[in-house]
Amino acid sequence: MDILCGWIRGLVAASVTASLAKLLTPAGPVRKVTAFVSGIVLLSALLSPALKADTEAFSAALSDYRATAAALTDDMERQEKQLLRVYIEQQSAAYILDEARRLGLPDLSVTVRAKWGDESWIPCEVSLTGPAEAGPRQRMTEFLTSELGIPAERQHWDG
């Protein structure tokens, strides 16, 4: 606040001085020079806070801001990837459960684990729990292999 008050006082003092100089100067080319010099004085008074600015402190603050912004961006990207992983796992489990019901496996519970592929999460492993007869179980194994690309060795059956 003190800096702002000092800047305003300097601006007012420069304005008053410029006005008095212009009023006291006789008409003619000398008045034009006085008006030009007064304009430069007013401009320098107006820009004095920028001219006195601590550029090193500003650069340090800007660097800190950039580092903080980069860290926040990285954290948000990590959280977004994690949320997308959970979403893919849940949607894959729901898809598998729908197929299980269609195949006659209504009491099956499913847990899917996804891994990061080239540009997205891909279901890579599945755990199935519940009673399953040989025929429907074999059809479910084939479905998981053909539709989701999860090989039989990463399909874990319990029950």
Buried (B, 14 or more C-beta within 10 A) or exposed (E): EEEEEEBEEBBEEBBEBBEEBBEEBEEEEEBEEBEEEBEEBBEEBBEBEEEEEEEEEEEEEEEEEEEEEEEEEEEEEEEEEEEBBEEBBEEBBEBBBEBBEEBEBEEBEBBBBBEEEEEEBBBBBBBBBBEBEEEBBEBBBEBBBEEBEBEEEBBEBEE
